[in-house]
Amino acid sequence: MNAEIALIGGSGVSDTALIKNASTVSISTPFGFPSSPIVLGQVQGRACAFLARHGPGHRFPPSRVDYRANIYALKTLGVTTIIAISAVGSLREGIKPLDIVIPDQIYDRTKLRSNTFFEDICVHVSFTDPFCADISECLRQATQNVGCNLKLGGTYVCIEGPQFSTRAESNVYRHLGFDVIGMTAMPETKLAREAEMCFGMLATVTDYDVWREQEVTIETVISNVKKNEANTRKILKEAVPLLPERGETCECRHALRNAIVTSREVIPAAVKEKLGPLIEKYVA
């Protein structure tokens, strides 16, 4: 069984209540096993997959998530569209806890994570606009339909974690113009682009980051994560039917078209096999 759409659940969205007629598959990839078995089924009549980013029981901290295995596995299932859910802290007074943000930019502050599939060949993928505009528009409509407070656009700064920021760091991020802060958008978003998948994100605000002269406690974060969960489910239920059929017109689907620099004749057969689901149509 294949899927067209994938939902990647983060903090607070770790079960499969939305999936109907569910079945579970375990997939091995050249980059290891995904964080969790992948649940396949239907959401509002569309073929969907659900993957728990942090694994069953929230086992994996952000730096230990095998993002490459996750995205590769979804690619092999036929997924062309991903909606990712990510809990974030606010860097702006006007972005309040329990708001929904649909970011349009990312700033990467991670340093310990494998952030490309292409370690054996040279590939330079354009990443100017990291989120698919079509998916973001569907998420905007769905969020407004549900009646949640929404900020459309903004920059998500992704830190390594698992610790929260210092107050000095938080104020620097504000000075640089960032809007929300989290720990999981990278390299997930980059890898989706390398896999030529349309990617959109629902960033659910759990708290103000520490710039606001208040102590951020894990108790506050977890409490607001649980409150965000119900709204997130409603938004996803609204959004999935709005998602366009992903034909070959979206630019996300052609990210590798002019990006593979390595001469085809020097790519080893073993590398072609390893990266087959990603590059086969360009190197066959």
C-alpha positions in Angstrom: 0.0 0.0 0.0 1.3 3.4 -0.9 0.5 6.9 0.3 0.2 10.3 -1.4 0.4 12.5 1.7 2.5 12.2 4.8 1.9 13.7 8.2 4.9 14.0 10.4 3.9 14.3 14.0 6.0 16.1 16.5 5.5 17.0 20.1 1.9 16.5 21.0 0.9 14.8 17.8 2.3 11.3 18.2 -0.6 9.0 17.6 -2.8 8.1 14.6 -6.3 9.1 15.6 -6.8 10.8 12.2 -5.9 7.7 10.1 -8.8 5.5 9.1 -8.4 1.8 8.0 -4.9 1.9 9.3 -2.1 -0.6 8.7 1.5 -0.4 9.8 4.7 -1.0 7.8 8.3 -1.2 8.9 10.8 0.0 6.3 14.6 -0.4 6.2 16.5 2.3 4.3 20.1 2.8 3.4 20.2 5.4 6.2 18.7 3.1 8.9 15.2 2.6 10.2 12.7 5.5 10.5 11.9 6.9 13.9 8.7 4.8 14.1 6.8 2.3 12.0 4.8 4.1 9.4 1.0 4.0 9.6 -0.9 3.9 6.3 -4.5 4.6 5.8 -7.0 7.4 4.8 -7.6 10.9 6.0 -10.8 12.4 4.6 -10.5 9.9 1.7 -6.9 10.7 0.8 -4.2 8.0 1.0 -2.0 9.2 3.9 1.0 8.0 5.9 1.7 9.0 9.5 5.2 9.0 11.0 6.0 9.9 14.7 9.2 12.1 14.4 10.4 11.3 17.9 9.4 7.6 17.8 7.0 5.7 20.0 6.8 7.3 23.4 8.8 10.3 22.3 12.0 8.3 22.5 14.4 10.4 20.3 15.5 13.9 21.1 15.8 16.3 18.2 19.5 15.6 17.5 19.0 11.9 17.4 16.0 11.7 15.0 17.1 9.9 11.9 15.7 12.5 9.5 17.2 10.9 6.4 15.7 7.5 7.1 12.3 9.2 7.8 12.2 11.1 4.5 13.7 8.3 2.4 11.1 5.8 3.7 8.2 8.2 2.9 9.7 8.7 -0.6 9.7 4.9 -1.2 6.0 4.8 -0.3 5.2 7.2 -3.0 4.6 10.3 -0.8 4.8 13.5 -2.8 3.4 15.9 -0.1 4.4 16.3 3.6 2.7 18.3 6.3 5.0 18.5 9.3 3.9 19.6 12.8 6.5 21.3 15.0 6.1 22.8 18.5 7.9 26.2 18.7 8.5 29.1 21.1 7.6 32.6 20.2 10.2 35.4 19.6 7.5 38.1 19.0 5.1 39.7 21.4 2.4 39.4 18.8 2.8 35.7 18.4 1.1 34.2 21.5 1.1 30.8 23.1 -1.4 28.5 21.4 -1.2 30.5 18.1 -0.5 28.7 14.8 2.4 29.9 12.6 2.9 28.8 9.0 6.5 29.8 8.4 7.9 30.7 5.0 11.6 30.8 5.9 14.1 28.9 8.1 17.4 29.8 9.6 19.6 26.8 10.5 21.5 26.8 13.7 22.0 23.0 14.0 25.5 21.5 13.9 25.4 17.8 14.7 23.0 16.4 12.1 23.4 14.8 8.7 21.7 17.2 6.4 21.9 15.7 3.0 21.3 12.4 1.2 24.1 13.2 -1.2 27.4 12.4 0.5 28.7 10.3 -2.4 27.9 12.6 -5.3 27.8 16.4 -5.7 24.3 17.9 -5.7 23.4 21.6 -5.1 19.7 21.9 -4.6 18.0 25.3 -4.6 16.6 26.1 -1.2 15.7 29.8 -1.5 12.1 29.2 -0.5 12.1 26.2 1.7 8.3 25.7 2.0 5.9 24.8 -0.8 3.6 27.8 -1.3 0.7 25.6 -2.4 0.9 23.6 0.7 1.2 26.7 2.9 -1.9 28.2 1.3 -3.9 25.0 2.0 -2.8 25.1 5.6 -3.8 28.8 5.8 -7.3 28.1 4.6 -7.6 25.2 7.0 -6.4 27.1 10.0 -8.8 30.0 9.3 -11.6 27.6 8.8 -11.0 26.1 12.2 -10.8 29.6 13.7 -7.3 29.4 15.2 -5.2 32.5 15.6 -2.8 32.4 12.7 0.4 34.1 11.6 1.1 33.4 7.9 4.8 33.7 7.1 7.8 34.3 9.3 11.2 32.8 10.0 11.7 29.6 12.1 15.2 29.5 13.6 16.1 25.9 14.3 18.5 25.3 17.1 20.4 22.1 18.0 18.9 21.5 21.5 17.9 19.6 23.5 18.5 22.6 25.9 16.4 25.7 25.4 18.2 29.0 24.6 19.9 31.3 26.9 18.4 34.8 27.3 21.3 36.3 25.4 20.7 33.9 22.5 17.0 34.5 22.5 17.5 38.3 22.3 20.0 37.8 19.4 17.5 35.8 17.5 14.9 38.6 18.0 17.4 41.2 16.9 18.1 39.1 13.7 14.4 39.2 12.9 13.4 35.6 13.6 9.8 34.9 14.6 9.7 31.4 16.2 12.2 29.0 17.5 12.3 25.2 17.5 14.5 22.1 17.2 13.2 19.9 14.4 12.6 21.8 11.2 16.2 21.1 10.1 17.3 19.0 8.3 13.8 17.7 7.7 12.9 20.5 5.3 16.1 20.3 3.4 15.8 16.6 2.9 12.3 16.9 1.7 13.5 19.3 -1.0 16.3 16.9 -2.0 13.7 14.2 -2.3 11.5 16.4 -4.5 8.6 16.4 -2.1 6.3 19.3 -1.4 6.7 20.3 2.2 4.6 22.6 4.5 4.7 23.2 8.2 2.3 23.9 11.0 4.3 25.5 13.8 2.3 25.3 17.1 3.3 27.9 19.7 3.8 26.5 23.1 5.3 29.5 25.0 7.3 32.8 24.7 11.0 32.1 24.5 13.1 33.4 27.3 13.6 36.9 25.9 10.4 37.8 27.6 12.0 37.8 31.1 10.2 34.8 32.2 11.4 31.3 33.0 10.4 28.7 30.4 9.6 25.5 32.2 9.0 22.1 30.6 5.8 21.9 32.5 4.4 25.0 30.7 5.6 23.7 27.4 4.0 20.3 27.8 0.7 21.8 29.0 0.4 24.0 26.0 1.5 21.2 23.7 -1.5 19.2 24.9 -3.8 22.2 24.3 -2.4 22.7 20.8 -3.0 19.0 19.9 -6.8 19.3 19.5 -6.6 22.3 17.2 -3.8 20.6 15.2 -6.1 17.6 14.5 -8.9 19.9 13.4 -6.6 21.8 11.0 -5.2 18.6 9.5 -8.7 17.2 9.0 -9.5 20.4 7.1 -6.3 20.7 5.2 -5.9 17.2 3.7 -8.9 17.5 1.3 -7.6 20.9 0.2 -4.2 19.6 -0.9 -3.8 19.6 -4.7 -3.0 16.4 -6.5 0.8 16.6 -6.9 1.4 16.5 -10.6 4.6 17.4 -12.3 3.9 21.2 -12.4 5.1 22.1 -8.9 8.7 23.3 -8.8 9.3 21.2 -5.7 8.9 18.1 -7.8 11.9 19.1 -10.0 14.4 20.2 -7.4 17.1 17.8 -8.7 16.6 18.6 -12.4 19.6 20.8 -12.8 21.2 20.1 -9.4 23.3 17.0 -9.9 26.8 18.2 -10.8 28.6 14.8 -10.8 29.1 13.3 -14.2 26.7 10.4 -14.6 29.4 8.0 -15.9 31.5 8.3 -12.7 28.6 7.5 -10.3 29.2 4.0 -9.0 26.5 1.5 -9.5 26.2 1.0 -5.7 25.5 4.7 -5.3 22.9 4.7 -8.0 21.2 1.8 -6.2 21.4 3.4 -2.8 19.9 6.7 -4.1 17.6 5.1 -6.6 14.3 6.4 -5.3 15.8 10.0 -5.4 17.9 10.1 -8.5 16.9 7.2 -10.8 15.0 9.4 -13.3 18.1 11.6 -13.7 20.9 9.1 -13.9 19.3 6.0 -15.5 
